[in-house]
């Protein structure tokens, strides 16, 4: 059984429901299929299933509408893309890459030769060739590209020169023939294969469109074309998306006739499942108990590769030079950040808002990942209000005017502004207020600013002055390398944390000359890096959650493991 690509899981988890949709979950049926993953089919995981029928897929949050892997920014868009497009290679239940449309060979982890399957068709009937992959890589490396995927291209030899306008092409891309591409990276690394961008773009569809105009184009927003089992038939922004099966899909004809995406208000999810109006949805924990009680629905869960955090804006990012400047002073003192961490009762907060589907996390790597450091080896910040007050005093934050709240070391008013995204989920503002209340209880005046989810992450990414402390989440992928989220030249380093030692450790963990192919040596470097991050505390690590999904009793042949659900062409429904 083939698994979906993990690059789509390496993106930010913008809202709770979207987070739970990023990778669907394990079945509670206890039945194993041949890959060791869980299956929703109670009849020994039969791969056959009925053909025909349409599956209705519920979304608790409307997609932003960037339906191309190179341009999307939120998880709900990625969930849509998963249904009609796919990468060149996939990942198994052990997060190891395996051939898909493309296979590969390498002798030195620097030069790779990729071979495409012949006869793979885009939804518009044009055959896929390696030129479509070259087109995607050069689009992402183009100076006018306005997406966030350059980290997956920049290590190809010649990509920086192309980005700077010093070359007309990327020198490390060598087209052998229509189905063979040689890629040379700037150096040998252990993760060159899993890091390289593996989604082609249709040259035919984007012909004549300037790179600067692509993200706003009809080809991205209204009529996207992919390589997957289903093709987009109709999009009603904010409401629904209709997909129909692609009969020329390269793996074989899909079992379903189509998939209909329907956007729901969070308050209607349980009712829609109970009435059979939807067949499949990723759930917010608040709905878990009610859904579990439904006779016609199965609740499925498994440990995720994601975490939630409270970030501190320490600086700004220059998108032209890809440089971070730590020029924000308000939260520059580590003792202030540590005090704010000790003030939060994470277990109480998780129990209140995630209903048994989560646990505290102490570092920037989820505990289920193989590089995760043990909490005993990290600087941790258990709930300790008195310790928080001590650290505030050490940093010079004292209550000067007797109003019960500390002033800053200069004696000026100090108010911690905490930003959180807003959707239809009724718990979001309440949980944000709870964080603020913890800070207030140790003498930090604080206030909440709720912002519509799509605007919210635009503000975070652009370092809007209104964003000071902020709530967010990340999901790791097949390869543990955190450079894309923590490197000092990365746009997704949202706290704008800049540390030369951190950059060196991240580089060493990928360096063949340092770690060779020894995963233990690599894990030891990542452990040292996690220790550094936990001591510097550029963000407060709050929680890691289980993934949760609900499947109606008519759904068959949907399986799950740590890499997410199987490919949709295998899904079926009982009519």
N, C-alpha and C positions, 0 to 999 in steps of 0.2 A: 504493500500500500504506500502510495506516495504522500509526502507531507508538504504543507505549504511552506514558502520561503520564510526565513527568519528575519531578513532585512526589514520586512514590514513591521516586525515586532520591536524594532529598535527606535521607536519613536515615542514622542511624549504622550502621556496618558492624560488627556485634558480634562475629562470629567469622569465621575465615578462609573457611570454606565458605559462610557466609551472605553474606559480602562478594562472593564470586565469583558468587553467585546473583542479586545485586541487579540487574545488567544482564547478560544472557547475552552470548555472544561471537561474533566473526566466524568464518565457515567457512573452512577451508583449501582449499576446492574451487576457488578463484580464479574462480568464475562470478559475474557481476554480474547483478542484476535491474534493473528499470527505475528503482529509486530509488538505485542505486549501492551498495547494501549487499550483503553476502555472502549466498549461499544454500546450504543443505545439500543441495539436490536436484542431483544430478550431471547431470540432463537439461535443461540450459540454464534452470534456475530456473523450471520450469513452475509456474504458479499453480493449475493444475487439481487434480491429485492425486486419490487415491482417497478416497471418502467412506466413513464408518463406521470401526469399530475404536476401541480405547481405548489411550491413551498412558499409560505408567507413568512418573511423574516422581519421581526420587529426591531426597531431602533428607538431607544429612549431619547435620543438627541439627533437633531437634523444634521446631516453632513454640511460641511462648509462649501463643498462643490468643486474641489480640485481633484478631479478623477484621473490623475496620471501619477505613477509612482515617483517621477522626478520632481513633482511639484506639491504634492499633498503636505499638509501640516498637522492635521489632527487625526486621531485614531478612527473616528467614524468614517472619514474618507478612505482610510486604509482598508477598513472592513468591506466597503463597497468594491474597492479595487480588487480585493482577494477573490471576489466572485466572478470577475470577467477578465482578469489578467493574471500572469504568473511569470516568475523569474526563470532564468536559464537553468538553474539547478536548485535542488530542494534539500531538506534536512530531515534526518531520521529522528527516532525517539531519543537517541543519545546525543542529539545536536551535532551530528557529524554530516558533512555535505555529501550528497550523492547525485549522480548525473540525472539530468532531466532533459530539456531540449538540448543542452550542451554537455559534452564530456570534456575531460582535460587530461593533459600530461605535463609533468615538469620534472626536471632532474635536480634543480637547485633552489626552488622556491623563489626564483627571481624571474625566469622566463617561462611562461605558460603557453601551451598550444591548446586552443579550444576548438572542438569540432561540433557543428550543429547537426541535428537531425534534418534530413531533407524532407520537403513537403509540408513543413509547418506553416499554417496559414494565419494571417491576420484576419480579423472579422470582416474586413472589406474585400477579401478574396485575393489579396496580394501575398505572395510567398515571403516568409521571413528569410533574410540573409544576414551575414555578419555585418554588412554595411549599416543595418538598423541599430546594431549594438554600438558601432563606432559613432553613429549619429547621436545616440543617447549620451555617450561618454563625452563627446565634444560639446554637446549642448550644456551639460552640467559644468564643464570646465570653461565655458564661454564667459567673457567679462560681463555680459549683460544678463546672465542667468540669475534669477531672483529666488531660487529655491535654496534648500539647505543640505544638499547631498554631495557637496564638493569633497568632503572628507573621504568619500568612497571612490574618488577619482584621483585625488591629488598625489597619491603615491605612484601613479603610472609615470614612467619616464617621459619627460617633455610636457606633462600637464601644466606645471606652473608657468613655463614659458608661453604656452598657448593662452593661458588665462591672462597673462600680462600683455598679450598682444605682440609678443616677440617671435611668434611662429604661426604659420597658417594651418598647422595640423599638430596632432600629438605624436611625437616621434616614436613613442613606445607602442604604437598600434600598427601592426603589420598585417594587412589583409593578404592571405595566401591564395584563397579562392572564395567563392560565394559562401562556402560553408565552413571555412577554416580561418581563424584569427589567432595571431601570435601577439601576446601582450608581454612587454618587458617593463618590470617595475624598477623604481630607482635604486632599490636594494633588496636583498633577500630578507624576507620576514616570515615568521611562522603563520601569519594570518592574512597574507596577500590574497589568497583565494576567497576566504569568507568575507573579506572587507570590500573587495572590488564591487562596483555597482553592476548588478546582474539583470537589469530590466532594459531590454531594447525599447526604442521608440520608432514608430512607423514613419519612415522618411516620406512616404507618399502622402500621408495625412498632413504632415507639417510643412510640406513643400510651399515655399514662398512666404512663410511666417517667420518674422524676425524673432530671435531668442527672447528679446525683451517683451515681446507681445504674447508669448506662448501661454503663460499661466492664465491669462485673461481670455484665451481663444475659445472658440466653440469646440475645438478638438479636445480641450481639457474639461470644459464645464458642461457642455450639452450633448456632445456626440463622441464620447471617448471610444477608441478602438483598442482591443487587446488581443491576447493569444489564448485566453482561457476558455472554459467549457461553456460559458454563457456570454452573450453579447447584449449590450445595452440597447433596449428598444425605445424607451421613453423615460424622461426625467421631469418630474414636477418639483422644482426646488422647494425644499423644506417640508415636502409631503410624502413623496413616493418615488420609487424607481422600479421600472419593469425590465426584467432581463429574460431573454428567451434562449433556448439551447442553441449552441453552434454545432451544426451537424458535421462540419469538417474539422472538429477539434482533433488535434494530433494524437491524443491518447485513445480516442474512440468516442462513440456517441454517448453523451451524458444520459443518465437514467431519467432525470427530471425534464419535463417540457419547459419549465421556467422557474424563476425565483422572483417574487414580488417583495420589495422592501417597503415597509410601511412605518412612518415616523409616528410615535405615540407620545402622549403626555405620560410622565411617570406614574401619575395617579390612576391611570387606566390599564396599566400593564397586567395586573393580576386578573382583572375582569376579562380582558382580551384573551388571556391564556385559558381561563376557565370556560369561556364560551366558544373556544376553538377558532377565534378570529385570527390568531397568529400561531405559527408552528414552532418558531425558534426565536429566542431572544437572549441576549446577555443581560444579566440582572444586576441591579444595585442591591447590596446586602439588605437594605431595608425591606425588600420584598421577598427575601429568601424564605422565611418561615411560612408566610401565607401561600407561596407557590408550592412549597413542599407538601402542603396539605391537600392540594388538588389531585383528584383521582386520575385525571386525563393527562397529567404532565409529569415528566421526570426532571428533577433538579440534579444537575451534575456539577462537580467541583474538582479542582486539582490545584496543588501549590503552583503559584505563578513565579515569574522571573521579574517581578516589578516591585517598586517601592514608592511610597509617598514621602514628601519632605516639606519643610518650611525653609525657603531660601532667603538669603540676605543679599541685597544688591551692594556689591563692594566696588563696582567700577562700571565702565562702559566698553562697548565693542565697536571698533572701527571696521565696517564691512568692506572698505576699500583696501585696507592694508591687512585685514584679518588679525588685528592686534587688540589686546585687552589693556586698558589703562585702569588701574585701581585708584580711581579719583573720587570715590564717595567715602566720606569720613564718618558718617553717622553710626555705622555698625562696624567700623574698622577694628575696634578693640575686641580681641578674642574673649576676654573675660565677660564682656557684655553678652556676646553670643552664647557663651557657656551658661551664664545666669539664665538667659531666656530658655535654654534647653532644659536645665534642671527644674524650671518652673512648671513644665508641662507633664501632667500625669498621663503618659501615653497609653498605658493599659486601660485606664478608666475611659479615656477618650475613644479608644478602639472598641471597647465593649459597648459603649453608648451608641456609636454611629456605624459600626460594621458588624454587629450582631453575631459575633462568634466566628466571622470569616477572615480574621486577621490576627496579627501578633506584632509586637514592637520589633523594629529592626535597628541595628546599631551602626551600620556603615553603608557605603555606597554600592554594595553588592548584595542582592537577595541571598538569604541563607541557603537556598536550594542549589545555588550555582557552585561549581566545583572550585572556584577560586575564592569563595567567601571566607574571610578570616573569622576565627572564633571570637565571640564578644569579649572573652577574657583577655584577648591580645590587643583590644582596642581601648581608646579613651571613651568611656561611656558616660551617659548623663541621666542617671536614674532620677525619678521624681524626688526632689529634695528642696522644698521651699526655703529652708534655712540656709542651705548651701547657696542657693540663688541669691539671697539677700547679702550673704558674705561676699560673693563675687562682685555684686553691684557696688558694694562699699569699697572694695579693693580697687575697682576701676574708677572711683570718684563719683559715682551716682548716688546722691543723697537727697533726702527730703528737706529742702531748704526752707520752704514756706509753710510746712506743717499741714499740707493738704492730703497727706497720705500717699503721695506719689513722688518719685525721685525726680530731681532735675539733673541735667547733664553736668559733666565736670566743670563747666564754665558757669554753672548756676542758672542756666537758661532752661525754659520749659522743654521737657522731653516727652514726645508722644510717638509710640511705635505704631506705624500705619501698616496694617496687615491686609493684603489683597487676596481675594479668592474669586474664582469664576462662578458665574451664575447660570443655571439652566432651570428646567422645570422641576428638578429634584428638590423636594421640600426640605431635605436635611442639610443642604450645603451651607446656607446662611447660619443655621443653628450650630453646626460644627465649627464654623469659622468664629462665631461668637464665643464658643467654648475655649478656643485657643487664646483669644484675647482676655477672657476672664482669668485664665491661669496666670497670665502676665500681670494683670491688675492685682491679683492676690499677693504678689511679692513686691508690689509697689511700683510697677511700671504702668504708666498711663498708656492705654492702647485703644485703637479704634479699627473697625472693619470697613473695608471698601469692597462691595460686591460689583463685579463687572461681567457683562455678557461674555460667554465663553470664547467666541471667535475673536472679539476685540481684545479680550484679556491677554491671550498669548501673543497677539501682535504687539501689545504694549510691553509685555515682558521681554520679547525678543528685541524690540527697538529701544530698550532701556528708558522707557518713559519715566520722567521724574516722579510721577505719581506712584510708581512701584518702588517700595522700600523693602518690605518683607512680603513674601508671596508663597502661596501654596501650589505645589505641583507634583508630578509623578513621572517616573521614567521606567521603561522596560528594557532589560538587556536582551541580547540576541544570542545566536549560536556561539559566536566567539566572545570571550569575556572582555576584550579590549575596551576600556572606558574612554579612550582618547577623544572620541567624538563628543562626549559630554563634559570632559574635564580638561582637555588640552587648552593651552592659553591662546591658541589661534583658532578656536572653534566657536561658531555662533551659538551652538546649543549649550555652551558653558554659561548658563543663565545667571549664576551668581557673579560672573565675571571674576572668578578666582584665578589668580596668576601666581605660579610658584615654580621656579626653575627646577627644584628637586622633584616635584611632582612630574613635570614634563620629562625629566631624565628617566625616572623610574618607569613611566609608561613606555618610553622608547626602548629601554633595556629589555622589557618584557616581550618585545617583538623582535629583538635583534638576534639573528641566527648565531652570531659570534658569541653572544652572551649566554643564551639559553639553549641553543641547538634545537633538538626536538624533545627536550626534557620538560614535560608538563609540570613536574614537581618544582623544578627551578623557576619556571615561570610563575607558578602559584606563590612561591616564596617572595618574589619581587612584588607581586600584587598585594600580598599580605603587608609588606613594608609600606606600600603606597596607601593602603587602607588605614594603616596606623597614622600616617601623616595627615590624611584627610580628617580622620576622627579627632585629632588633636587641634588642627587649625579650625575645624567646624565652620566651613563656609555655608553649610546648611544644617538644619536639625533633621536627622533621620527619624521618621515617625513610625511608619507601619509598612509591612508587607502583607498582601492580601491573597486569599485564594481566588482563583477565577471561578465565576459562577455563570451557568447558563441553564435555560429551561427549554425542554424539547417536548412537543406534544406527542401523544401516543401513536400518531400516524407517521412519525418520522422514523426512518430506518437508515442503517449504514452510515451513520455519523460517528466517527471514532475520534478519540483524543489522547494525546500524550503531552509531554512538556513542550513540544514544538507547536502545539495547537491542534486544530481539527484537520482531518484528512481533506484532500482536494474535493471541491463541490461536485465534480463530475461523478463521484461515487455515491452521492447522497440520493435517497429515494423517499417516497411517501406511499403509504397504504391508502388507497381510495375507498 
